[in-house]
Amino acid sequence: MASVLPASNTSMRSDRNTYVGKSFVHVKNPYLDSMDEDVLYHLDLGTKTHNLPEMFGDVKFVCVGGSPNRMKAFALFMHKELRLTDSEEDIKDICAGTDRYCMYKIGPVLSISHGMGIPSISIMLHELIKLLYHARCSDVTIIRIGTSGGIGIAPGSVVITDEAVDSFFKPRFEQVILDNIVTRSTELDKELAEEIFNCSKEISNFPTLIGHTMCTYDFYEGQGRLDGALCSFSREKGLDYLKRAYNAGIRNIEMESTVFAAMCRLCGLKGTDTCIMMELVFLLQESCRDGIETTKETAVLSLKQMA
């Protein structure tokens, strides 16, 4: 599990973290407790308008991904796999009042879209973490699922992230706060990565590996692509960069993992990043209920090989 914050850095509501055997979601903002109401603007939720503990208090797994359609499909898939008694028609977008994100709750599982890039997922994570905090959720596992560009691996491979790195191959996330650059660690939960990897051994249809994931601020030049509106480097220089990335242990490139890792680590969330759904199903089923008969019919999200 991700490191628990020292007592001096925990939330002002310390009573929430005193239950033996439970790991609660933290916030690192002393001003939240002095607020009369906390409005989660981009999720269309609030502490006065909604009973967050009643709505979300049983959440144990949060799966996030960029595409709203993909996360709705994942919600419907989990509903089928968990064999819940309510109808699929009852699965509604909780964030329907806003056009920024979508959110679906399927038993103890939340499926949420985060858009594309660090700014978009950062906004969603701030409000998601506050949601889990206000709902008094404990022992929450969060997993990002999506597509990415592969480096030196076959298209269709699954990369489970053990460490998110920046464009300099460093395990860090640099956040500009006021006129300061604050550097935060991006280490993800290695035990969770191993657990998902072990689940993947039950499936032989596609290769799965654990590796570093590089996070960039751009889809085109930042990832060494030659097909953008701008390209300020040669083909040879781009290939050399990708080879150096591969030698540094990087196996895929996307645009959200560093801030995802940094915020999960700071707020006591057990998290990892992966680029496909199949492995998650076994983990979620085993944890949510016993005796489920697993199906292996799911969408495999293709990776575009870059090297």
Disulfide bonds with the S-S distance in Angstrom:
none
